[in-house]
């Protein structure tokens, strides 16, 4: 994600940072059957980057959740966002929870 695109969403990405970005919308029907499918996608991304050294290493991963109704089937928040807030509620920092 470029800093310009990040600015459209008020995200803290600086020029020169290599941030993994993917717009993933997994239906509730799929996530109900396959737990942690987002982790599989992220793990595959890292494996792809390792095998294709010319891409370089990522400086980080940034997750954000859009509030456009896509999470209505989940009660208004994604499964990951619910897990994030639950971890924060137990005392983890935002970084640890992420």
Biopython code that builds the backbone (N, CA, C, O; Angstrom):
import numpy as np
from Bio.PDB.StructureBuilder import StructureBuilder

atoms = [
    (1, "UNK", "N", (0.856, -1.166, 0.000)),
    (1, "UNK", "CA", (0.000, 0.000, 0.000)),
    (1, "UNK", "C", (0.898, 1.223, 0.000)),
    (1, "UNK", "O", (1.844, 1.317, 0.782)),
    (2, "UNK", "N", (0.600, 2.126, -0.858)),
    (2, "UNK", "CA", (1.393, 3.353, -0.941)),
    (2, "UNK", "C", (0.960, 4.338, 0.141)),
    (2, "UNK", "O", (-0.159, 4.253, 0.646)),
    (3, "UNK", "N", (1.846, 5.275, 0.500)),
    (3, "UNK", "CA", (1.457, 6.299, 1.472)),
    (3, "UNK", "C", (0.250, 7.116, 1.004)),
    (3, "UNK", "O", (-0.567, 7.553, 1.815)),
    (4, "UNK", "N", (0.150, 7.314, -0.304)),
    (4, "UNK", "CA", (-0.980, 8.082, -0.832)),
    (4, "UNK", "C", (-2.304, 7.349, -0.611)),
    (4, "UNK", "O", (-3.300, 7.942, -0.197)),
    (5, "UNK", "N", (-2.290, 6.037, -0.899)),
    (5, "UNK", "CA", (-3.496, 5.245, -0.672)),
    (5, "UNK", "C", (-3.796, 5.148, 0.820)),
    (5, "UNK", "O", (-4.955, 5.204, 1.230)),
    (6, "UNK", "N", (-2.752, 5.004, 1.626)),
    (6, "UNK", "CA", (-2.935, 4.925, 3.078)),
    (6, "UNK", "C", (-3.572, 6.210, 3.613)),
    (6, "UNK", "O", (-4.404, 6.167, 4.519)),
    (7, "UNK", "N", (-3.180, 7.336, 3.054)),
    (7, "UNK", "CA", (-3.732, 8.622, 3.506)),
    (7, "UNK", "C", (-5.236, 8.697, 3.277)),
    (7, "UNK", "O", (-5.942, 9.361, 4.036)),
    (8, "UNK", "N", (-5.735, 8.030, 2.248)),
    (8, "UNK", "CA", (-7.173, 8.020, 1.982)),
    (8, "UNK", "C", (-7.950, 7.371, 3.129)),
    (8, "UNK", "O", (-9.124, 7.671, 3.347)),
    (9, "UNK", "N", (-7.275, 6.475, 3.860)),
    (9, "UNK", "CA", (-7.909, 5.752, 4.965)),
    (9, "UNK", "C", (-7.357, 6.194, 6.325)),
    (9, "UNK", "O", (-7.648, 5.574, 7.347)),
    (10, "UNK", "N", (-6.551, 7.278, 6.330)),
    (10, "UNK", "CA", (-5.920, 7.777, 7.559)),
    (10, "UNK", "C", (-5.062, 6.715, 8.241)),
    (10, "UNK", "O", (-5.100, 6.566, 9.462)),
    (11, "UNK", "N", (-4.286, 5.976, 7.441)),
    (11, "UNK", "CA", (-3.416, 4.930, 7.968)),
    (11, "UNK", "C", (-1.974, 5.425, 8.053)),
    (11, "UNK", "O", (-1.534, 6.191, 7.196)),
    (12, "UNK", "N", (-1.233, 4.996, 9.081)),
    (12, "UNK", "CA", (0.124, 5.500, 9.311)),
    (12, "UNK", "C", (1.199, 4.775, 8.508)),
    (12, "UNK", "O", (1.991, 4.023, 9.074)),
    (13, "UNK", "N", (1.233, 4.992, 7.206)),
    (13, "UNK", "CA", (2.274, 4.402, 6.365)),
    (13, "UNK", "C", (3.115, 5.529, 5.795)),
    (13, "UNK", "O", (2.591, 6.490, 5.232)),
    (14, "UNK", "N", (4.424, 5.400, 5.948)),
    (14, "UNK", "CA", (5.345, 6.441, 5.498)),
    (14, "UNK", "C", (5.989, 6.066, 4.170)),
    (14, "UNK", "O", (6.060, 4.890, 3.812)),
    (15, "UNK", "N", (6.448, 7.060, 3.459)),
    (15, "UNK", "CA", (7.132, 6.837, 2.189)),
    (15, "UNK", "C", (8.318, 5.898, 2.411)),
    (15, "UNK", "O", (9.070, 6.050, 3.374)),
    (16, "UNK", "N", (8.476, 4.933, 1.518)),
    (16, "UNK", "CA", (9.592, 4.002, 1.584)),
    (16, "UNK", "C", (9.313, 2.734, 2.367)),
    (16, "UNK", "O", (10.089, 1.782, 2.280)),
    (17, "UNK", "N", (8.226, 2.691, 3.131)),
    (17, "UNK", "CA", (7.903, 1.484, 3.879)),
    (17, "UNK", "C", (7.264, 0.456, 2.960)),
    (17, "UNK", "O", (6.446, 0.792, 2.104)),
    (18, "UNK", "N", (7.648, -0.795, 3.148)),
    (18, "UNK", "CA", (7.068, -1.893, 2.388)),
    (18, "UNK", "C", (6.080, -2.616, 3.293)),
    (18, "UNK", "O", (6.469, -3.414, 4.146)),
    (19, "UNK", "N", (4.811, -2.330, 3.097)),
    (19, "UNK", "CA", (3.764, -2.879, 3.935)),
    (19, "UNK", "C", (2.936, -3.865, 3.115)),
    (19, "UNK", "O", (2.497, -3.547, 2.010)),
    (20, "UNK", "N", (2.728, -5.056, 3.657)),
    (20, "UNK", "CA", (1.873, -6.034, 2.984)),
    (20, "UNK", "C", (0.438, -5.563, 3.104)),
    (20, "UNK", "O", (-0.044, -5.262, 4.196)),
    (21, "UNK", "N", (-0.233, -5.503, 1.971)),
    (21, "UNK", "CA", (-1.624, -5.063, 1.951)),
    (21, "UNK", "C", (-2.433, -6.007, 1.087)),
    (21, "UNK", "O", (-2.029, -6.351, -0.023)),
    (22, "UNK", "N", (-3.539, -6.408, 1.586)),
    (22, "UNK", "CA", (-4.452, -7.221, 0.799)),
    (22, "UNK", "C", (-5.867, -6.870, 1.192)),
    (22, "UNK", "O", (-6.174, -6.742, 2.377)),
    (23, "UNK", "N", (-6.712, -6.717, 0.227)),
    (23, "UNK", "CA", (-8.117, -6.435, 0.496)),
    (23, "UNK", "C", (-8.844, -7.771, 0.483)),
    (23, "UNK", "O", (-9.186, -8.294, -0.577)),
    (24, "UNK", "N", (-9.074, -8.311, 1.659)),
    (24, "UNK", "CA", (-9.622, -9.657, 1.781)),
    (24, "UNK", "C", (-11.030, -9.574, 2.355)),
    (24, "UNK", "O", (-11.251, -9.015, 3.429)),
    (25, "UNK", "N", (-11.957, -10.133, 1.628)),
    (25, "UNK", "CA", (-13.335, -10.202, 2.102)),
    (25, "UNK", "C", (-13.765, -11.663, 1.990)),
    (25, "UNK", "O", (-14.116, -12.141, 0.911)),
    (26, "UNK", "N", (-13.731, -12.352, 3.112)),
    (26, "UNK", "CA", (-14.060, -13.775, 3.138)),
    (26, "UNK", "C", (-15.476, -13.907, 3.686)),
    (26, "UNK", "O", (-15.784, -13.387, 4.758)),
    (27, "UNK", "N", (-16.319, -14.590, 2.959)),
    (27, "UNK", "CA", (-17.720, -14.697, 3.366)),
    (27, "UNK", "C", (-17.860, -15.481, 4.672)),
    (27, "UNK", "O", (-17.017, -16.314, 5.005)),
    (28, "UNK", "N", (-18.926, -15.201, 5.395)),
    (28, "UNK", "CA", (-19.199, -15.892, 6.654)),
    (28, "UNK", "C", (-19.363, -17.391, 6.428)),
    (28, "UNK", "O", (-18.968, -18.186, 7.281)),
    (29, "UNK", "N", (-19.931, -17.788, 5.311)),
    (29, "UNK", "CA", (-20.091, -19.206, 5.020)),
    (29, "UNK", "C", (-18.749, -19.927, 4.988)),
    (29, "UNK", "O", (-18.639, -21.073, 5.423)),
    (30, "UNK", "N", (-17.735, -19.249, 4.473)),
    (30, "UNK", "CA", (-16.398, -19.850, 4.414)),
    (30, "UNK", "C", (-15.738, -19.832, 5.779)),
    (30, "UNK", "O", (-15.192, -20.848, 6.210)),
    (31, "UNK", "N", (-15.776, -18.687, 6.478)),
    (31, "UNK", "CA", (-15.101, -18.627, 7.774)),
    (31, "UNK", "C", (-15.764, -19.526, 8.808)),
    (31, "UNK", "O", (-15.109, -19.976, 9.748)),
    (32, "UNK", "N", (-17.056, -19.794, 8.644)),
    (32, "UNK", "CA", (-17.719, -20.735, 9.553)),
    (32, "UNK", "C", (-17.174, -22.151, 9.384)),
    (32, "UNK", "O", (-17.155, -22.929, 10.338)),
    (33, "UNK", "N", (-16.731, -22.484, 8.177)),
    (33, "UNK", "CA", (-16.228, -23.831, 7.896)),
    (33, "UNK", "C", (-14.723, -23.957, 8.075)),
    (33, "UNK", "O", (-14.228, -25.017, 8.458)),
    (34, "UNK", "N", (-13.989, -22.876, 7.799)),
    (34, "UNK", "CA", (-12.528, -22.926, 7.803)),
    (34, "UNK", "C", (-11.984, -21.844, 8.724)),
    (34, "UNK", "O", (-11.868, -20.687, 8.321)),
    (35, "UNK", "N", (-11.651, -22.208, 9.950)),
    (35, "UNK", "CA", (-11.098, -21.258, 10.907)),
    (35, "UNK", "C", (-9.715, -20.799, 10.461)),
    (35, "UNK", "O", (-8.965, -21.566, 9.857)),
    (36, "UNK", "N", (-9.390, -19.582, 10.752)),
    (36, "UNK", "CA", (-8.064, -18.993, 10.520)),
    (36, "UNK", "C", (-7.652, -18.983, 9.052)),
    (36, "UNK", "O", (-6.466, -19.109, 8.750)),
    (37, "UNK", "N", (-8.596, -18.838, 8.144)),
    (37, "UNK", "CA", (-8.229, -18.820, 6.728)),
    (37, "UNK", "C", (-7.383, -17.586, 6.390)),
    (37, "UNK", "O", (-6.545, -17.639, 5.489)),
    (38, "UNK", "N", (-7.594, -16.490, 7.099)),
    (38, "UNK", "CA", (-6.763, -15.301, 6.889)),
    (38, "UNK", "C", (-5.306, -15.564, 7.227)),
    (38, "UNK", "O", (-4.411, -15.051, 6.555)),
    (39, "UNK", "N", (-5.056, -16.364, 8.268)),
    (39, "UNK", "CA", (-3.684, -16.731, 8.632)),
    (39, "UNK", "C", (-3.032, -17.539, 7.514)),
    (39, "UNK", "O", (-1.850, -17.357, 7.221)),
    (40, "UNK", "N", (-3.793, -18.421, 6.897)),
    (40, "UNK", "CA", (-3.270, -19.211, 5.779)),
    (40, "UNK", "C", (-2.851, -18.282, 4.640)),
    (40, "UNK", "O", (-1.790, -18.461, 4.042)),
    (41, "UNK", "N", (-3.684, -17.297, 4.346)),
    (41, "UNK", "CA", (-3.373, -16.344, 3.279)),
    (41, "UNK", "C", (-2.099, -15.568, 3.600)),
    (41, "UNK", "O", (-1.240, -15.401, 2.735)),
    (42, "UNK", "N", (-1.972, -15.092, 4.844)),
    (42, "UNK", "CA", (-0.784, -14.346, 5.242)),
    (42, "UNK", "C", (0.458, -15.229, 5.217)),
    (42, "UNK", "O", (1.510, -14.799, 4.744)),
    (43, "UNK", "N", (0.350, -16.455, 5.720)),
    (43, "UNK", "CA", (1.493, -17.381, 5.695)),
    (43, "UNK", "C", (1.935, -17.657, 4.258)),
    (43, "UNK", "O", (3.132, -17.702, 3.973)),
    (44, "UNK", "N", (0.982, -17.839, 3.364)),
    (44, "UNK", "CA", (1.316, -18.060, 1.945)),
    (44, "UNK", "C", (2.007, -16.842, 1.344)),
    (44, "UNK", "O", (2.910, -16.980, 0.519)),
    (45, "UNK", "N", (1.584, -15.660, 1.755)),
    (45, "UNK", "CA", (2.218, -14.432, 1.266)),
    (45, "UNK", "C", (3.677, -14.387, 1.684)),
    (45, "UNK", "O", (4.548, -14.074, 0.872)),
    (46, "UNK", "N", (3.951, -14.702, 2.958)),
    (46, "UNK", "CA", (5.334, -14.720, 3.437)),
    (46, "UNK", "C", (6.165, -15.767, 2.698)),
    (46, "UNK", "O", (7.312, -15.502, 2.337)),
    (47, "UNK", "N", (5.603, -16.940, 2.471)),
    (47, "UNK", "CA", (6.323, -17.983, 1.743)),
    (47, "UNK", "C", (6.642, -17.533, 0.321)),
    (47, "UNK", "O", (7.740, -17.778, -0.179)),
    (48, "UNK", "N", (5.694, -16.882, -0.325)),
    (48, "UNK", "CA", (5.913, -16.360, -1.676)),
    (48, "UNK", "C", (7.068, -15.358, -1.670)),
    (48, "UNK", "O", (7.929, -15.387, -2.550)),
    (49, "UNK", "N", (7.080, -14.472, -0.669)),
    (49, "UNK", "CA", (8.139, -13.465, -0.590)),
    (49, "UNK", "C", (9.500, -14.113, -0.355)),
    (49, "UNK", "O", (10.499, -13.664, -0.916)),
    (50, "UNK", "N", (9.554, -15.161, 0.464)),
    (50, "UNK", "CA", (10.819, -15.858, 0.711)),
    (50, "UNK", "C", (11.365, -16.485, -0.558)),
    (50, "UNK", "O", (12.573, -16.460, -0.795)),
    (51, "UNK", "N", (10.480, -17.049, -1.379)),
    (51, "UNK", "CA", (10.900, -17.719, -2.606)),
    (51, "UNK", "C", (11.241, -16.739, -3.717)),
    (51, "UNK", "O", (11.945, -17.096, -4.662)),
    (52, "UNK", "N", (10.760, -15.528, -3.618)),
    (52, "UNK", "CA", (10.983, -14.503, -4.642)),
    (52, "UNK", "C", (11.740, -13.340, -4.024)),
    (52, "UNK", "O", (11.178, -12.276, -3.765)),
    (53, "UNK", "N", (13.014, -13.563, -3.798)),
    (53, "UNK", "CA", (13.865, -12.607, -3.079)),
    (53, "UNK", "C", (13.893, -11.222, -3.716)),
    (53, "UNK", "O", (14.157, -10.236, -3.029)),
    (54, "UNK", "N", (13.620, -11.132, -5.032)),
    (54, "UNK", "CA", (13.666, -9.823, -5.693)),
    (54, "UNK", "C", (12.583, -8.879, -5.176)),
    (54, "UNK", "O", (12.681, -7.666, -5.358)),
    (55, "UNK", "N", (11.556, -9.425, -4.536)),
    (55, "UNK", "CA", (10.501, -8.594, -3.957)),
    (55, "UNK", "C", (11.014, -7.864, -2.728)),
    (55, "UNK", "O", (10.602, -6.737, -2.452)),
    (56, "UNK", "N", (11.907, -8.500, -1.995)),
    (56, "UNK", "CA", (12.436, -7.906, -0.771)),
    (56, "UNK", "C", (11.583, -8.279, 0.423)),
    (56, "UNK", "O", (10.565, -8.959, 0.296)),
    (57, "UNK", "N", (12.016, -7.822, 1.579)),
    (57, "UNK", "CA", (11.300, -8.121, 2.806)),
    (57, "UNK", "C", (10.300, -7.016, 3.111)),
    (57, "UNK", "O", (10.497, -5.859, 2.740)),
    (58, "UNK", "N", (9.244, -7.385, 3.782)),
    (58, "UNK", "CA", (8.240, -6.406, 4.189)),
    (58, "UNK", "C", (8.661, -5.763, 5.509)),
    (58, "UNK", "O", (9.268, -6.403, 6.368)),
    (59, "UNK", "N", (8.325, -4.488, 5.647)),
    (59, "UNK", "CA", (8.580, -3.788, 6.899)),
    (59, "UNK", "C", (7.490, -4.081, 7.927)),
    (59, "UNK", "O", (7.681, -3.866, 9.124)),
    (60, "UNK", "N", (6.354, -4.568, 7.454)),
    (60, "UNK", "CA", (5.286, -4.858, 8.388)),
    (60, "UNK", "C", (3.987, -5.216, 7.693)),
    (60, "UNK", "O", (3.882, -5.228, 6.467)),
    (61, "UNK", "N", (3.018, -5.503, 8.518)),
    (61, "UNK", "CA", (1.674, -5.815, 8.056)),
    (61, "UNK", "C", (0.742, -4.868, 8.796)),
    (61, "UNK", "O", (0.878, -4.658, 10.002)),
    (62, "UNK", "N", (-0.181, -4.314, 8.077)),
    (62, "UNK", "CA", (-1.128, -3.388, 8.687)),
    (62, "UNK", "C", (-2.533, -3.885, 8.403)),
    (62, "UNK", "O", (-2.904, -4.111, 7.252)),
    (63, "UNK", "N", (-3.298, -4.051, 9.447)),
    (63, "UNK", "CA", (-4.681, -4.482, 9.271)),
    (63, "UNK", "C", (-5.625, -3.347, 9.608)),
    (63, "UNK", "O", (-5.427, -2.629, 10.587)),
    (64, "UNK", "N", (-6.644, -3.193, 8.797)),
    (64, "UNK", "CA", (-7.695, -2.242, 9.153)),
    (64, "UNK", "C", (-9.010, -2.784, 8.646)),
    (64, "UNK", "O", (-9.064, -3.539, 7.676)),
    (65, "UNK", "N", (-10.048, -2.390, 9.310)),
    (65, "UNK", "CA", (-11.372, -2.922, 9.027)),
    (65, "UNK", "C", (-12.272, -1.786, 8.587)),
    (65, "UNK", "O", (-12.384, -0.770, 9.271)),
    (66, "UNK", "N", (-12.906, -1.959, 7.456)),
    (66, "UNK", "CA", (-13.807, -0.946, 6.923)),
    (66, "UNK", "C", (-15.187, -1.113, 7.554)),
    (66, "UNK", "O", (-15.627, -2.229, 7.833)),
    (67, "UNK", "N", (-15.843, -0.014, 7.768)),
    (67, "UNK", "CA", (-17.178, -0.046, 8.378)),
    (67, "UNK", "C", (-18.229, 0.214, 7.302)),
    (67, "UNK", "O", (-18.966, 1.198, 7.362)),
    (68, "UNK", "N", (-18.287, -0.676, 6.327)),
    (68, "UNK", "CA", (-19.209, -0.463, 5.210)),
    (68, "UNK", "C", (-20.318, -1.507, 5.148)),
    (68, "UNK", "O", (-20.947, -1.683, 4.104)),
    (69, "UNK", "N", (-20.560, -2.195, 6.247)),
    (69, "UNK", "CA", (-21.636, -3.178, 6.290)),
    (69, "UNK", "C", (-21.213, -4.587, 5.942)),
    (69, "UNK", "O", (-21.999, -5.522, 6.090)),
    (70, "UNK", "N", (-19.979, -4.757, 5.478)),
    (70, "UNK", "CA", (-19.528, -6.085, 5.075)),
    (70, "UNK", "C", (-19.490, -7.052, 6.266)),
    (70, "UNK", "O", (-19.560, -8.267, 6.082)),
    (71, "UNK", "N", (-19.380, -6.509, 7.488)),
    (71, "UNK", "CA", (-19.290, -7.367, 8.675)),
    (71, "UNK", "C", (-20.624, -7.544, 9.382)),
    (71, "UNK", "O", (-20.665, -8.091, 10.484)),
    (72, "UNK", "N", (-21.707, -7.099, 8.780)),
    (72, "UNK", "CA", (-23.023, -7.283, 9.399)),
    (72, "UNK", "C", (-23.315, -8.742, 9.739)),
    (72, "UNK", "O", (-23.873, -9.006, 10.805)),
    (73, "UNK", "N", (-22.958, -9.715, 8.870)),
    (73, "UNK", "CA", (-23.221, -11.124, 9.221)),
    (73, "UNK", "C", (-22.454, -11.588, 10.464)),
    (73, "UNK", "O", (-22.810, -12.594, 11.077)),
    (74, "UNK", "N", (-21.399, -10.850, 10.832)),
    (74, "UNK", "CA", (-20.578, -11.200, 11.991)),
    (74, "UNK", "C", (-20.947, -10.383, 13.229)),
    (74, "UNK", "O", (-20.223, -10.412, 14.224)),
    (75, "UNK", "N", (-22.045, -9.671, 13.180)),
    (75, "UNK", "CA", (-22.420, -8.830, 14.309)),
    (75, "UNK", "C", (-21.781, -7.456, 14.262)),
    (75, "UNK", "O", (-21.721, -6.768, 15.282)),
    (76, "UNK", "N", (-21.303, -7.046, 13.100)),
    (76, "UNK", "CA", (-20.753, -5.700, 12.928)),
    (76, "UNK", "C", (-19.245, -5.601, 12.967)),
    (76, "UNK", "O", (-18.691, -4.571, 12.581)),
    (77, "UNK", "N", (-18.557, -6.645, 13.423)),
    (77, "UNK", "CA", (-17.093, -6.643, 13.449)),
    (77, "UNK", "C", (-16.579, -7.962, 12.894)),
    (77, "UNK", "O", (-17.214, -9.007, 13.041)),
    (78, "UNK", "N", (-15.409, -7.895, 12.251)),
    (78, "UNK", "CA", (-14.819, -9.127, 11.731)),
    (78, "UNK", "C", (-14.392, -10.028, 12.881)),
    (78, "UNK", "O", (-14.253, -9.584, 14.020)),
    (79, "UNK", "N", (-14.187, -11.294, 12.562)),
    (79, "UNK", "CA", (-13.709, -12.263, 13.545)),
    (79, "UNK", "C", (-12.368, -11.800, 14.117)),
    (79, "UNK", "O", (-12.147, -11.877, 15.325)),
    (80, "UNK", "N", (-11.482, -11.322, 13.255)),
    (80, "UNK", "CA", (-10.164, -10.866, 13.700)),
    (80, "UNK", "C", (-10.264, -9.633, 14.587)),
    (80, "UNK", "O", (-9.547, -9.527, 15.582)),
    (81, "UNK", "N", (-11.139, -8.706, 14.239)),
    (81, "UNK", "CA", (-11.276, -7.499, 15.055)),
    (81, "UNK", "C", (-11.834, -7.845, 16.432)),
    (81, "UNK", "O", (-11.401, -7.275, 17.433)),
    (82, "UNK", "N", (-12.780, -8.763, 16.493)),
    (82, "UNK", "CA", (-13.304, -9.200, 17.790)),
    (82, "UNK", "C", (-12.189, -9.821, 18.633)),
    (82, "UNK", "O", (-12.092, -9.551, 19.830)),
    (83, "UNK", "N", (-11.350, -10.651, 18.013)),
    (83, "UNK", "CA", (-10.241, -11.281, 18.728)),
    (83, "UNK", "C", (-9.231, -10.231, 19.193)),
    (83, "UNK", "O", (-8.683, -10.337, 20.290)),
    (84, "UNK", "N", (-8.984, -9.221, 18.362)),
    (84, "UNK", "CA", (-8.074, -8.138, 18.712)),
    (84, "UNK", "C", (-8.568, -7.421, 19.965)),
    (84, "UNK", "O", (-7.816, -7.263, 20.926)),
    (85, "UNK", "N", (-9.836, -6.985, 19.960)),
    (85, "UNK", "CA", (-10.383, -6.247, 21.110)),
    (85, "UNK", "C", (-10.437, -7.118, 22.354)),
    (85, "UNK", "O", (-10.245, -6.616, 23.462)),
    (86, "UNK", "N", (-10.690, -8.396, 22.199)),
    (86, "UNK", "CA", (-10.702, -9.306, 23.344)),
    (86, "UNK", "C", (-9.303, -9.370, 23.970)),
    (86, "UNK", "O", (-9.164, -9.346, 25.193)),
    (87, "UNK", "N", (-8.279, -9.449, 23.131)),
    (87, "UNK", "CA", (-6.902, -9.474, 23.621)),
    (87, "UNK", "C", (-6.546, -8.164, 24.320)),
    (87, "UNK", "O", (-5.896, -8.176, 25.365)),
    (88, "UNK", "N", (-6.967, -7.038, 23.751)),
    (88, "UNK", "CA", (-6.722, -5.732, 24.386)),
    (88, "UNK", "C", (-7.414, -5.688, 25.752)),
    (88, "UNK", "O", (-6.848, -5.193, 26.726)),
    (89, "UNK", "N", (-8.635, -6.207, 25.811)),
    (89, "UNK", "CA", (-9.388, -6.206, 27.073)),
    (89, "UNK", "C", (-8.706, -7.038, 28.158)),
    (89, "UNK", "O", (-8.916, -6.796, 29.347)),
    (90, "UNK", "N", (-7.884, -8.026, 27.752)),
    (90, "UNK", "CA", (-7.176, -8.844, 28.745)),
    (90, "UNK", "C", (-5.861, -8.203, 29.192)),
    (90, "UNK", "O", (-5.144, -8.758, 30.025)),
    (91, "UNK", "N", (-5.547, -7.022, 28.627)),
    (91, "UNK", "CA", (-4.356, -6.300, 29.061)),
    (91, "UNK", "C", (-3.238, -6.219, 28.047)),
    (91, "UNK", "O", (-2.211, -5.597, 28.318)),
    (92, "UNK", "N", (-3.406, -6.833, 26.878)),
    (92, "UNK", "CA", (-2.347, -6.757, 25.852)),
    (92, "UNK", "C", (-2.314, -5.352, 25.250)),
    (92, "UNK", "O", (-3.330, -4.661, 25.170)),
    (93, "UNK", "N", (-1.113, -4.956, 24.832)),
    (93, "UNK", "CA", (-0.993, -3.701, 24.081)),
    (93, "UNK", "C", (-1.593, -3.915, 22.689)),
    (93, "UNK", "O", (-1.855, -5.049, 22.288)),
    (94, "UNK", "N", (-1.805, -2.836, 21.969)),
    (94, "UNK", "CA", (-2.328, -2.973, 20.596)),
    (94, "UNK", "C", (-1.386, -3.819, 19.747)),
    (94, "UNK", "O", (-1.830, -4.650, 18.955)),
    (95, "UNK", "N", (-0.073, -3.601, 19.920)),
    (95, "UNK", "CA", (0.907, -4.351, 19.126)),
    (95, "UNK", "C", (0.867, -5.838, 19.463)),
    (95, "UNK", "O", (0.904, -6.681, 18.566)),
    (96, "UNK", "N", (0.791, -6.161, 20.750)),
    (96, "UNK", "CA", (0.732, -7.566, 21.172)),
    (96, "UNK", "C", (-0.560, -8.217, 20.668)),
    (96, "UNK", "O", (-0.544, -9.355, 20.197)),
    (97, "UNK", "N", (-1.670, -7.495, 20.767)),
    (97, "UNK", "CA", (-2.951, -8.036, 20.346)),
    (97, "UNK", "C", (-2.969, -8.286, 18.844)),
    (97, "UNK", "O", (-3.532, -9.278, 18.382)),
    (98, "UNK", "N", (-2.360, -7.395, 18.090)),
    (98, "UNK", "CA", (-2.297, -7.556, 16.635)),
    (98, "UNK", "C", (-1.477, -8.770, 16.275)),
    (98, "UNK", "O", (-1.309, -9.073, 15.094)),
]
sb = StructureBuilder()
sb.init_structure("model")
sb.init_model(0)
sb.init_chain("A")
sb.init_seg("    ")
for serial, (resi, resn, name, xyz) in enumerate(atoms, 1):
    if name == "N":
        sb.init_residue(resn, " ", resi, " ")
    sb.init_atom(name, np.array(xyz, "f"), 0.0, 1.0, " ", f" {name:<3s}", serial, name[0])
structure = sb.get_structure()
